[in-house]
Amino acid sequence: MNKKAEIKELVKNTLIMLAITLIAGFILGFVYELTKDPIANMEEKARQEANAAVFVNASSFEEQSFDKDQMLKCLEDDYKNVEITEVLAAKDSGGAQIGYVFEITSHEGFGGDIVFRLGVQNDGTVNAIAITSISETAGLGMRAEEVIVPQFFERRADSFEVTKTGSALDNQIDAISSATITSKAFVNGVNAGLLYLREVLGGGVVNE
């Protein structure tokens, strides 16, 4: 094949690849536009269901603005691997605020980030937590839903701690067998939310 034929073949192949790329991009864009609203609606529905699960007495949830830098500064000493990514005011049917819902991301999970919703009453009583994202080890850390979550139901303490010998105190949470890292990730996440409630929002003081 001579030089001219090689160049012609190269141009031809380049144009074919360009056409394929443009068509693929068009298809991907079309699929994105087609699915983005249903996906957004599903995600919003999941958030609302998680909010309701951690604050069953609330009739509505109102998003609160918060300063991320202030949040990070509040948590930097004890909970630097935890982030609060959303704060909602939980309100009753009369519009009175009865507590908060926090979206918490813990970067301390064994298998990656753990994301959950934490419902807390104004006085610091934990209503419940609802896991929204977790990728821990099957049969170990993935048992958090059945082992860790129920233990926080209507518990009140300045902070909680993990125990591997059976909880004897009100602020102790039994660790998942062979999954202490996962257990601590949840406990530190809850503690971060309680600290933010006390230090920034002015609620939840236990030792009055």
MILUMTI-717985 format. One record per atom (N, C-alpha, C): residue in three letters; x, y, z. Coordinates in steps of 0.05 Angstrom, whole numbers, padded with zeros to 5 digits, always signed. Example, Ala and Ser with C-alpha at 12.3 -4.5 7.8 and 13.67 -1.06 7.14 Angstrom:
<zapas>
ALA+00264-00114+00156/ALA+00246-00090+00156/ALA+00264-00066+00156/SER+00257-00045+00142/SER+00273-00021+00143/SER+00258+00001+00157/
</zapas>
This chain:
<zapas>
MET+00017-00024+00000/MET+00000+00000+00000/MET+00018+00025+00000/ASN+00013+00044-00019/ASN+00029+00068-00020/ASN+00021+00088+00001/LYS+00037+00109+00003/LYS+00033+00129+00023/LYS+00005+00142+00021/LYS-00003+00148-00003/LYS-00029+00162-00008/LYS-00052+00144+00001/ALA-00050+00118-00005/ALA-00071+00099+00003/ALA-00072+00096+00033/GLU-00049+00097+00046/GLU-00048+00094+00075/GLU-00062+00118+00088/ILE-00056+00142+00078/ILE-00069+00166+00089/ILE-00099+00165+00085/LYS-00107+00156+00062/LYS-00136+00154+00056/LYS-00150+00135+00075/GLU-00136+00112+00080/GLU-00147+00092+00098/GLU-00149+00103+00127/LEU-00128+00118+00135/LEU-00127+00129+00161/LEU-00150+00149+00165/VAL-00154+00167+00145/VAL-00176+00186+00146/VAL-00203+00172+00148/LYS-00206+00152+00132/LYS-00231+00136+00132/LYS-00237+00125+00159/ASN-00217+00111+00171/ASN-00220+00099+00198/ASN-00226+00120+00219/THR-00212+00143+00216/THR-00217+00165+00236/THR-00245+00175+00234/LEU-00255+00178+00210/LEU-00283+00188+00207/LEU-00303+00168+00217/ILE-00297+00142+00213/ILE-00315+00121+00224/ILE-00316+00122+00254/MET-00292+00125+00267/MET-00291+00126+00296/MET-00305+00151+00306/LEU-00301+00173+00292/LEU-00314+00198+00300/LEU-00345+00195+00299/ALA-00354+00182+00278/ALA-00383+00178+00275/ALA-00394+00161+00297/ILE-00379+00139+00303/ILE-00388+00121+00325/ILE-00389+00136+00351/THR-00368+00152+00356/THR-00367+00168+00381/THR-00390+00187+00383/LEU-00396+00201+00361/LEU-00419+00220+00362/LEU-00445+00206+00366/ILE-00449+00183+00353/ILE-00474+00168+00356/ILE-00477+00158+00385/ALA-00454+00147+00395/ALA-00455+00136+00423/ALA-00461+00159+00443/GLY-00448+00182+00438/GLY-00453+00205+00455/GLY-00482+00214+00454/PHE-00493+00214+00430/PHE-00522+00222+00427/PHE-00540+00202+00442/ILE-00534+00176+00439/ILE-00550+00156+00453/ILE-00548+00159+00483/LEU-00524+00162+00493/LEU-00520+00165+00522/LEU-00534+00190+00532/GLY-00532+00212+00518/GLY-00546+00236+00526/GLY-00576+00233+00526/PHE-00586+00219+00506/PHE-00615+00214+00504/PHE-00624+00197+00528/VAL-00609+00176+00534/VAL-00616+00158+00556/VAL-00614+00173+00583/TYR-00594+00190+00585/TYR-00592+00206+00610/TYR-00616+00224+00614/GLU-00624+00239+00593/GLU-00647+00256+00594/GLU-00672+00241+00600/LEU-00674+00217+00589/LEU-00697+00200+00593/LEU-00700+00190+00621/THR-00677+00184+00634/THR-00677+00171+00660/THR-00672+00190+00684/LYS-00661+00214+00679/LYS-00653+00230+00702/LYS-00676+00238+00720/ASP-00699+00244+00709/ASP-00722+00252+00726/ASP-00732+00228+00742/PRO-00737+00204+00730/PRO-00745+00181+00746/PRO-00725+00174+00768/ILE-00699+00176+00761/ILE-00678+00169+00781/ILE-00679+00190+00804/ALA-00682+00215+00797/ALA-00683+00236+00817/ALA-00708+00232+00835/ASN-00730+00225+00823/ASN-00755+00220+00838/ASN-00752+00196+00857/MET-00739+00175+00847/MET-00734+00152+00864/MET-00716+00158+00887/GLU-00695+00174+00882/GLU-00676+00182+00903/GLU-00691+00199+00924/GLU-00707+00218+00915/GLU-00722+00235+00933/GLU-00742+00218+00950/LYS-00755+00199+00937/LYS-00773+00182+00952/LYS-00759+00166+00973/ALA-00735+00156+00966/ALA-00719+00141+00985/ALA-00711+00159+01009/ARG-00704+00184+01004/ARG-00696+00202+01025/ARG-00720+00207+01043/GLN-00744+00212+01031/GLN-00768+00217+01047/GLN-00775+00193+01065/GLU-00772+00169+01053/GLU-00778+00145+01068/GLU-00759+00142+01091/ALA-00733+00148+01087/ALA-00713+00146+01108/ALA-00719+00167+01130/ASN-00727+00191+01122/ASN-00734+00212+01142/ASN-00757+00202+01159/ALA-00778+00192+01146/ALA-00801+00182+01161/ALA-00794+00159+01179/ALA-00775+00142+01171/ALA-00767+00119+01187/ALA-00753+00127+01213/VAL-00738+00150+01212/VAL-00724+00158+01236/VAL-00739+00179+01252/PHE-00761+00189+01241/PHE-00777+00208+01257/PHE-00807+00204+01250/VAL-00818+00183+01261/VAL-00845+00175+01254/VAL-00866+00196+01264/ASN-00859+00212+01284/ASN-00878+00232+01294/ASN-00879+00258+01279/ALA-00860+00260+01260/ALA-00859+00285+01244/ALA-00879+00285+01221/SER-00890+00308+01216/SER-00908+00311+01193/SER-00894+00323+01169/SER-00872+00337+01174/SER-00858+00349+01152/SER-00828+00352+01159/PHE-00812+00356+01139/PHE-00783+00359+01143/PHE-00774+00384+01126/GLU-00761+00402+01140/GLU-00752+00427+01127/GLU-00722+00428+01126/GLU-00711+00430+01102/GLU-00682+00431+01099/GLU-00671+00456+01112/GLN-00649+00452+01127/GLN-00636+00474+01141/GLN-00609+00481+01127/SER-00604+00506+01124/SER-00578+00514+01113/SER-00557+00510+01135/PHE-00534+00501+01128/PHE-00512+00499+01148/PHE-00485+00504+01135/ASP-00467+00513+01151/ASP-00440+00520+01142/ASP-00423+00495+01143/LYS-00414+00486+01120/LYS-00397+00462+01119/LYS-00371+00465+01134/ASP-00359+00489+01132/ASP-00334+00493+01146/ASP-00339+00493+01177/GLN-00361+00504+01185/GLN-00368+00503+01214/GLN-00372+00474+01223/MET-00385+00458+01206/MET-00390+00430+01213/MET-00364+00415+01215/LEU-00346+00419+01196/LEU-00320+00406+01196/LEU-00304+00414+01221/LYS-00304+00440+01228/LYS-00290+00449+01251/LYS-00301+00437+01277/CYS-00328+00434+01278/CYS-00341+00423+01301/CYS-00332+00394+01305/LEU-00328+00379+01283/LEU-00323+00350+01285/LEU-00293+00344+01284/GLU-00276+00363+01278/GLU-00248+00357+01270/GLU-00232+00343+01292/ASP-00238+00349+01317/ASP-00222+00337+01339/ASP-00227+00307+01343/ASP-00253+00300+01346/ASP-00260+00273+01352/ASP-00271+00257+01329/TYR-00283+00270+01310/TYR-00297+00256+01288/TYR-00290+00267+01261/LYS-00264+00269+01256/LYS-00254+00281+01231/LYS-00260+00263+01206/ASN-00267+00238+01211/ASN-00274+00220+01189/ASN-00304+00217+01185/VAL-00319+00236+01196/VAL-00348+00236+01193/VAL-00356+00263+01182/GLU-00376+00262+01164/GLU-00388+00287+01153/GLU-00418+00287+01156/ILE-00429+00310+01163/ILE-00458+00314+01162/ILE-00463+00328+01136/THR-00479+00316+01119/THR-00483+00326+01092/THR-00511+00339+01088/GLU-00528+00335+01107/GLU-00555+00348+01105/GLU-00567+00350+01133/VAL-00581+00372+01138/VAL-00594+00377+01163/VAL-00623+00385+01157/LEU-00642+00370+01169/LEU-00670+00376+01165/LEU-00683+00380+01192/ALA-00701+00400+01194/ALA-00717+00404+01218/ALA-00742+00387+01216/ALA-00747+00370+01236/ALA-00771+00354+01237/ALA-00793+00369+01252/LYS-00816+00371+01239/LYS-00838+00387+01250/LYS-00863+00371+01253/ASP-00879+00377+01274/ASP-00904+00363+01278/ASP-00926+00375+01261/SER-00950+00365+01264/SER-00972+00374+01247/SER-00979+00403+01251/GLY-00971+00415+01274/GLY-00976+00443+01280/GLY-00954+00461+01271/GLY-00932+00450+01260/GLY-00910+00465+01251/GLY-00888+00470+01272/ALA-00892+00458+01295/ALA-00872+00461+01316/ALA-00848+00442+01311/GLN-00824+00452+01316/GLN-00801+00435+01312/GLN-00797+00416+01335/ILE-00794+00391+01328/ILE-00792+00370+01349/ILE-00765+00356+01348/GLY-00748+00364+01329/GLY-00722+00351+01328/GLY-00709+00356+01301/TYR-00689+00339+01296/TYR-00674+00341+01271/TYR-00669+00314+01258/VAL-00665+00315+01232/VAL-00656+00291+01218/VAL-00629+00299+01205/PHE-00609+00283+01210/PHE-00582+00288+01198/PHE-00576+00266+01177/GLU-00566+00274+01155/GLU-00554+00254+01137/GLU-00524+00253+01144/ILE-00515+00230+01151/ILE-00487+00227+01161/ILE-00472+00207+01143/THR-00448+00215+01136/THR-00430+00198+01120/THR-00405+00192+01137/SER-00402+00167+01143/SER-00378+00158+01158/SER-00358+00146+01138/HIS-00333+00157+01139/HIS-00312+00147+01122/HIS-00296+00124+01135/GLU-00307+00113+01157/GLU-00292+00094+01173/GLU-00302+00065+01168/GLY-00320+00061+01149/GLY-00329+00034+01144/GLY-00307+00016+01134/PHE-00309-00010+01139/PHE-00289-00029+01130/PHE-00289-00031+01100/GLY-00313-00029+01088/GLY-00315-00032+01059/GLY-00319-00006+01044/GLY-00317+00016+01058/GLY-00321+00042+01045/GLY-00340+00060+01061/ASP-00350+00081+01049/ASP-00367+00099+01063/ASP-00393+00086+01072/ILE-00403+00094+01095/ILE-00429+00086+01105/ILE-00446+00111+01108/VAL-00469+00111+01095/VAL-00487+00134+01096/VAL-00513+00126+01110/PHE-00521+00143+01129/PHE-00547+00137+01143/PHE-00560+00162+01152/ARG-00586+00160+01157/ARG-00601+00182+01169/ARG-00605+00178+01199/LEU-00601+00199+01213/LEU-00603+00199+01242/LEU-00626+00218+01251/GLY-00645+00207+01265/GLY-00667+00223+01276/GLY-00662+00229+01305/VAL-00662+00254+01313/VAL-00656+00262+01341/VAL-00677+00282+01350/GLN-00688+00277+01374/GLN-00706+00296+01386/GLN-00691+00320+01396/ASN-00705+00342+01402/ASN-00692+00366+01412/ASN-00675+00362+01436/ASP-00683+00343+01453/ASP-00668+00338+01478/ASP-00645+00319+01475/GLY-00640+00310+01450/GLY-00618+00292+01445/GLY-00625+00263+01445/THR-00650+00256+01449/THR-00658+00228+01447/THR-00657+00219+01418/VAL-00643+00197+01414/VAL-00642+00185+01387/VAL-00667+00170+01381/ASN-00681+00177+01361/ASN-00705+00162+01352/ASN-00697+00136+01339/ALA-00681+00138+01318/ALA-00673+00115+01303/ALA-00652+00124+01282/ILE-00640+00104+01269/ILE-00623+00109+01246/ILE-00633+00092+01223/ALA-00629+00102+01199/ALA-00637+00087+01175/ALA-00614+00087+01155/ILE-00604+00064+01148/ILE-00581+00062+01130/ILE-00590+00066+01102/THR-00576+00084+01087/THR-00582+00089+01059/THR-00560+00079+01040/SER-00536+00075+01050/SER-00515+00064+01033/SER-00494+00050+01051/ILE-00488+00025+01044/ILE-00469+00009+01059/ILE-00458-00013+01041/SER-00432-00018+01044/SER-00419-00039+01027/SER-00399-00055+01044/GLU-00408-00063+01068/GLU-00391-00078+01086/GLU-00391-00108+01079/THR-00375-00123+01094/THR-00372-00151+01088/THR-00398-00167+01093/ALA-00406-00183+01074/ALA-00430-00199+01077/ALA-00428-00218+01101/GLY-00449-00219+01117/GLY-00449-00236+01141/GLY-00435-00225+01165/LEU-00421-00202+01161/LEU-00407-00189+01183/LEU-00418-00160+01186/GLY-00403-00141+01174/GLY-00412-00113+01175/GLY-00440-00108+01163/MET-00447-00124+01144/MET-00474-00121+01132/MET-00497-00128+01151/ARG-00490-00139+01174/ARG-00510-00145+01194/ARG-00517-00121+01211/ALA-00506-00098+01203/ALA-00512-00073+01219/ALA-00541-00067+01221/GLU-00556-00073+01200/GLU-00585-00067+01200/GLU-00599-00082+01222/GLU-00591-00107+01227/GLU-00605-00123+01247/GLU-00592-00121+01275/VAL-00566-00114+01276/VAL-00552-00113+01302/VAL-00549-00085+01313/ILE-00539-00067+01297/ILE-00533-00040+01306/ILE-00557-00021+01307/VAL-00572-00021+01285/VAL-00594-00002+01282/VAL-00614-00004+01305/PRO-00624-00027+01313/PRO-00644-00028+01334/PRO-00634-00018+01361/GLN-00609-00019+01366/GLN-00598-00012+01392/GLN-00600+00018+01398/PHE-00603+00035+01377/PHE-00604+00064+01381/PHE-00633+00074+01386/PHE-00652+00056+01384/PHE-00680+00064+01386/PHE-00686+00077+01413/GLU-00693+00103+01412/GLU-00701+00118+01436/GLU-00680+00117+01458/ARG-00655+00120+01451/ARG-00633+00121+01470/ARG-00624+00150+01473/ARG-00614+00156+01497/ARG-00606+00184+01503/ARG-00579+00184+01518/ALA-00559+00197+01506/ALA-00533+00199+01519/ALA-00518+00221+01505/ASP-00498+00232+01520/ASP-00480+00252+01507/ASP-00466+00240+01484/SER-00456+00215+01488/SER-00443+00200+01467/SER-00444+00171+01473/PHE-00442+00155+01452/PHE-00443+00126+01456/PHE-00416+00113+01452/GLU-00413+00089+01462/GLU-00388+00074+01458/GLU-00393+00045+01451/VAL-00374+00033+01437/VAL-00377+00006+01429/VAL-00366-00013+01450/THR-00380-00034+01456/THR-00370-00055+01474/THR-00372-00082+01461/LYS-00353-00099+01467/LYS-00353-00126+01457/LYS-00360-00147+01478/THR-00367-00137+01502/THR-00372-00155+01524/THR-00401-00153+01534/GLY-00419-00141+01518/GLY-00447-00139+01526/GLY-00451-00112+01540/SER-00471-00097+01530/SER-00476-00070+01541/SER-00487-00071+01569/ALA-00474-00056+01587/ALA-00483-00055+01615/ALA-00492-00027+01622/LEU-00485-00007+01606/LEU-00491+00021+01611/LEU-00509+00031+01589/ASP-00523+00053+01594/ASP-00542+00064+01575/ASP-00529+00074+01550/ASN-00503+00081+01552/ASN-00490+00092+01528/ASN-00473+00071+01513/GLN-00476+00046+01520/GLN-00460+00025+01507/GLN-00476+00011+01485/ILE-00462+00006+01463/ILE-00474-00007+01439/ILE-00458-00033+01434/ASP-00472-00055+01434/ASP-00459-00081+01429/ASP-00449-00082+01400/ALA-00423-00089+01397/ALA-00411-00091+01371/ALA-00422-00115+01356/ILE-00422-00113+01329/ILE-00427-00136+01313/ILE-00404-00156+01316/SER-00410-00181+01320/SER-00388-00200+01323/SER-00370-00200+01299/SER-00344-00197+01304/SER-00323-00197+01283/SER-00326-00173+01264/ALA-00339-00152+01272/ALA-00342-00129+01255/ALA-00342-00103+01272/THR-00321-00101+01288/THR-00318-00078+01306/THR-00315-00052+01291/ILE-00300-00053+01268/ILE-00296-00029+01253/ILE-00322-00017+01243/THR-00339-00034+01233/THR-00366-00025+01223/THR-00382-00014+01247/SER-00381-00028+01269/SER-00396-00018+01293/SER-00387+00009+01301/LYS-00360+00013+01302/LYS-00349+00039+01310/LYS-00356+00061+01290/ALA-00358+00054+01265/ALA-00365+00073+01244/ALA-00393+00085+01249/PHE-00411+00067+01257/PHE-00439+00076+01263/PHE-00439+00093+01288/VAL-00426+00083+01309/VAL-00426+00097+01335/VAL-00413+00125+01332/ASN-00391+00126+01318/ASN-00378+00153+01314/ASN-00396+00171+01298/GLY-00410+00160+01278/GLY-00428+00176+01262/GLY-00450+00188+01279/VAL-00462+00171+01296/VAL-00484+00181+01314/VAL-00472+00202+01333/ASN-00449+00196+01345/ASN-00437+00215+01364/ASN-00431+00242+01350/ALA-00423+00241+01325/ALA-00418+00266+01310/ALA-00444+00282+01308/GLY-00466+00269+01302/GLY-00491+00282+01300/GLY-00500+00295+01326/LEU-00496+00280+01348/LEU-00503+00290+01374/LEU-00486+00314+01382/LEU-00460+00313+01375/LEU-00442+00335+01381/LEU-00450+00360+01366/TYR-00457+00357+01340/TYR-00466+00379+01324/TYR-00492+00391+01336/LEU-00510+00373+01345/LEU-00535+00382+01357/LEU-00529+00400+01381/ARG-00510+00392+01398/ARG-00504+00407+01422/ARG-00488+00432+01416/GLU-00467+00430+01401/GLU-00449+00452+01397/GLU-00458+00473+01378/VAL-00473+00465+01357/VAL-00481+00484+01337/VAL-00511+00491+01339/LEU-00528+00471+01344/LEU-00557+00476+01344/LEU-00568+00482+01372/GLY-00551+00478+01393/GLY-00559+00485+01420/GLY-00579+00467+01433/GLY-00580+00442+01425/GLY-00599+00423+01437/GLY-00584+00399+01449/GLY-00600+00380+01459/GLY-00589+00354+01467/GLY-00570+00353+01490/VAL-00571+00373+01509/VAL-00554+00372+01532/VAL-00565+00352+01552/VAL-00549+00331+01557/VAL-00558+00310+01576/VAL-00552+00317+01604/ASN-00527+00325+01609/ASN-00518+00330+01636/ASN-00525+00358+01644/GLU-00550+00363+01650/GLU-00560+00389+01656/GLU-00555+00396+01686/
</zapas>
